[in-house]
Amino acid sequence: MSDELRVIISGGGTGGHIFPAVSIANAIKAMRSDAKILFVGALGRMEMQRVPAAGYEIKGLPIQGFDRKNMLKNVKVLFMIWKSQHMAKKIIKEFRPQVVVGVGGYASGPTLNKAASMDIPCLIQEQNSYAGVTNKLLAKKAAKICVAYEGMDRFFPAEKIMLTGNPVRQQLLETTVTREDAVRSFGFDPQKKTILIVGGSLGARTLNESVLQYIDLIRESGVQFIWQTGKYYYADIQAQISPLAAHLTNLTVTDFISDMGAAYKAADLVVSRAGAGSISEFCLLGKPVILVPSPNVAEDHQTKNALALVNKEAALYVKDAEAPKLLLPMAIDAVKDDAKLACLSENILKLALPASAEIIAKEVIKLAENNN
C-alpha cells in the first residue's frame, strides 16, 4: 500500500446527502489522519457552502437535473452533463484518487462514471429504501454498494450490497444535556409533554399549514410545541401568530434550530418529513415520530422510507394531502399515550444501525488499499 490515501467523495444537493458524506469523510480522517479528501459537488447547491464549513475542499460541476415540464430546457442540461463529464475527468486526473465515493445527487453521476471508466474503484452510499436514478445507473460500475434498508437487491446486484445504515450528524448522538434542561432551554415546563415539529432546514409548507389550522387546539391541548418553520415561511407565520402570542405560551416558533441534539432530547414526539437521514437519526435516538412524507421527491421515495418503519410499528404516518386535517389531532393524542410512545420508541430502536460512518470508511480504505 502507498503511504498516501486519496479519496474523492461526490454528491449533495440536500442535507440528506451532505451529512452522510461529511460523516464518512470524518470517519476516514479518524482512521487515517494522513488521508487527502476532495469533495465534488454541483455548483449552486448547498454542498458548495456546507462542505467547506466542515473543513473540506470541494470542486463544483455545472450539472443540473432534467426539467420534466419544459423539454426544450433540457438541451442546456445535456450540454451541462457533457461539460461536467469533462470537468470530472480533469479533476480525477489531477487529484489521482485511489477510490471514489458517491452519496447521491447530481454531481455523483459524472464523477463516478468517469472514475469507473478510469478503473478507479467506486463505492455508492444509498440512503433511501427506494434507490435513486443516479445510483441505479451507477450500480453496475460500483465495487461496493452500502445501503440502509433490507431488500435493496431489487435495485442492485446482491453480491455488491452491504447493509451499513446511514451515517448521521455525530453531535446528535453526543448530546449530554438532560431532557429537563433541554425542555427548559426552549422556555418550557419539563413536567409537560413536548412535540417537535420540523420540516427540514428550508421548512415544509404542509407541516406549517397543519399547525396554523389548529392554533386553538394547540392552545387548549396542555402540550408544548417547538415549531421550526423554515426560513422561507418564518416571517409570514410570525405575522399571523404574533397577535396571539400572549395566549400561546405553550408554542415556540423558530425559523431554524441550531442545536438539534437539544431539540430531539426535549421532544417526547417528533413530527417530520421522511428523509432517509432524519429517519436514521430517529432510529438511533429511539424517537417516537409521526412521518409526513414529502410528495415532491423523486419516485415518491419518502413514502417508501416511511412505510418501511410503519410496517414494523416503528412510526406513525400521515399522507401529505391529509395532514392539514389529521396531523395535529393525531400528534396530541399520541403524545398523551405513554404506552404508544414506549412501543414506538422500542420498535424504532430495533431498526438502528450504529457506527455506519465507521463501517463505510473501513470499506473505502479497503478498496483504496486493494487499488494500490
Disulfide bonds with the S-S distance in Angstrom:
none
